[in-house]
Structure formats: structure tokens, C-alpha cells
Amino acid sequence: MDALEAIFTRRSTRKLKSEKVSRDLIEKVVEAGRVAACGGNSQTTHFIVIENKQILDALAQLAEKEFAQMHVKPDTYKSLRTSITASKRGGYVFHYNAPVLIVTANRIGYGNAMADSACALENMMIAANALDLGACWINQLHWLTDHEAVKACMSDLGMTEDEYVTGGLILGYPDTEDGLPIRTERKMIGNPVSWIE
């Protein structure tokens, strides 16, 4: 698969097999993130790769508890609204029971933190597609990054006190009939382009 095909056929995959992903494939995905563009070649994006099921389960329970304490407001972002509402109902697992969660963190106060992490996450999603893995960018831990319980948990997992969660990526083998990511054509209804000649 060439680079353009990997980009144009990439879709978010939220239904993944519980099967362990080979270390070699995970490392390739993470390396794709590590070589992503970053402001001033700062290379400050921190990748926290979690494969431990007990830790993933504990993170899901923690996120559900934190979201359940939040309130939906009229201007609450749609995905955040979904996380809050689902958590209040119970049984919400923000990482869709994926066997791998890659959390990105970056420096507090660094102006390009989100942009650098976004580049890394996009590279990892494209790499996952090229490697026939399913992946999906998830923001739930980013939305909770200022919650003390989440800070403490992420600190235990290696995030430093001068960092905050900038995003996350679930990764695994797609739970599809052929075991491949869904690569249907994407209908574009937004993202306008203006040409000035």
C-alpha cells in the first residue's frame, strides 16, 4: 500500500479483537508517530503504550467515574456529551476494549503541544492502516487531563508533572469478517477548500 492509498483509505476502527498485537507492529506504529512533524524539531511528544489489560480496565473505570460526575451543558462538545451520558448509564469503556492504548502527552505551556501530538496521532493511524491494523483517535483522557485522579494515574504510568494528556489512540486487529480495516470510500461533506490564483 502506498502512502496516498494509506491516507485515503484510513477509517476509524472501534471494533477490535481482544487478540494481543505483536510487539513488532506496535513499535512500527509508535515509530511512525515519533517521526511526525513537530514545531522547531522539539520532539517533546511522550508516547505511553499500554497493553496491560488490568491497567486498561482500571483506566476505563476511572474515566467512567470522572465523566459520570460531570454535567452536560448546552455547548458541550458532541463526543464529550456522549462520554458523560454513557458514563452516567454505566458500563462505559472509552477505549472500546482495545488491546492497545497509546496515550500522547506533551509539555504544559508548550504552544505546539496539541499540533505536534495531532501530527503524531495521524501518522500512527495511517501506519496502522498500512499494517492492516485498526485504530481510532480517542480524546477521553485529554478531556480529563486536569482531573486529579487522572493526573495521578497517568503519573503512575510515566507521565511527568510538566506534561498533560494531548490525545490517545486505540490499536488492534479489526474485528471484521476478513480481519482487515474497513476501507470504504469517505463522503466529504465538509472541510471546504478556497483557491486563490
N, C-alpha and C positions, 0 to 999 in steps of 0.2 A: 504494500500500500504506500503510495507516495504521499508527500506532505499535504498537498491540496485535498486529496481524497480523504485523508485522516481528519482534516479540518471540516470539510463539507459534509461528511457522514457522521460526525460526532453527535451523539444524543445523550441526554442524561439517563442513567440506568439506576433505578431504585429497587429493583427486584433482583437480588443476588443470591447465589448459592452460599451455603454456610461453609463450603469446602475451603480449606486453607489455600491461600495463594502462594505460589513458590517465591522464595526469597529473591531469586534472580529477577523475576518480573517486577516485584515491588521495588527493588533497587533501581531498575531501569526507569520506572515511573518517577521515583523521587529524584533521580539524577536529571531527568527532563525538567523538573521543577527547579532544581538547583542552578541550572544553566540559563534560566529565564532572564530576560532583560531586567535591570534594576537601576534606579537612579544613581548616577555617579559611580556605578560599579560597586555600590556599597556592600552587597552580599550579606544583608542582615536578616533575611527571612530565615526563621528557625522552623525546621520540619520535625514534628513529633509523630512518629509512626507507631500506632497502637494495634497490635494483633491479639493481645491477651483478652480472651472472652470475658473473664471476670471484671477486668477493668472497663471494657466496653459496656457491660451490663451496669456497672456502678455509675458510669458516666450518664447512661440513659436514665437511670433512676434519679440521679442528681438533677439533670436537666428538666425532667418531668416535674420534680418537686419545685424547682425555681420558677418554671413557667406557670405552674398552677397558682403561684402566689401573685402573678402579675394580672393586670386588668386590661381588657381590650378597650381602646379609645376609638373615637370616630376616625382618627387619622392613623391608626395602627396599620403598618405595612401588612399586606395580604398574607405573606408567608409567616410573619411573626404572629399574626392573628390566628392562623391555623395551628401553630405550635402551642399557643396559650390555650386555645379552645380544646385541642386534643388532650393536653395535659390535665385539664380540669376534668375531663371524662375518665382519664386513667388509661394505663397501658400504652402510653405514647413512647415510642422508641425513635428518637430523632435520627439515628444513624441506620435505620432500616435493617438492623441486624446484619450489617455487612461484616465480613471477617476482618476488614482492614479499615482503619480510620486514620487519615493523615491530617493532623492539625497544623495549620501555619500560624506562626506568631511573629511579631516584629516589634521594633523598638517604640516605646511610648514617646511621643513628641517628634518622631521622625516623619517629616512631611510626605515622603513617598511610601510609607509603610503599606497602605492599602493597595496602591498601584503595583508595587513590587510583588506583593503576595498574590494579587489578581493575575499578574503575568505568570507566576509560578503555578498557580492552580490551573490556569488554562493550558499551559504546557503539559501538565500532568494528565489532564483529561484527554488531550489529543494523543499523548503517548499511550494511554490506556486503550484508546480506540484502536490504534495501530497494532497493539499487542493482543487484540481480541478480548480485552477486559472491559467490564462495565465500571462506570464511575459517575459520580454526581457531586457537584459542589454543594456543600451544606453550610449554612451560616449560624446555626443554633448556638454553638459555643461562642461565636463572636457576639451575638446579641446578649449573651450572659457574661461576657468577659469582665464586667465591673462587679459582678456578684461575688461577695467574699468567699462563699463556699466553692464556687467555680475557680476562683483565683487560687485558693488553697489546693484544690485537686490538681489543677494544671501545674502548680508549683511542684507538687509531688511527682509529676510526670516529666519534669525537666524545664518547664518554662521559667525564665528568670524574672526577678521582681521588676526589671525595667522593660518587660515585654507585655504585650496583650495579644489575645487571640484575634487574628485577622480573617480566618476562614477555615474551612475544612473540606476534605474530600473523602467520600467513601469509595472503596475499591473492592472488586471481587469478580468472580466468574459469573457472567449473566445467567439468570435462571430463565432461559428461553429454550424452545424446543431443540434448536441446533447448537445451543451453548455459545452463540455469538451475540455481540451487542446488536440492538435494533438500530438499523441504519436507514430508516425511511427518509424520504425527501422532506425537508423542512419548508413549510409555507411561511414566507416572510410577510408579516403584516405591519411591521414597524421598522425602526432603525432607518429613517429616511436619509437620502444622500442628496446633497446640493453640489452641483458642478458649477464652478466659476471659471470661464475660459477667457 
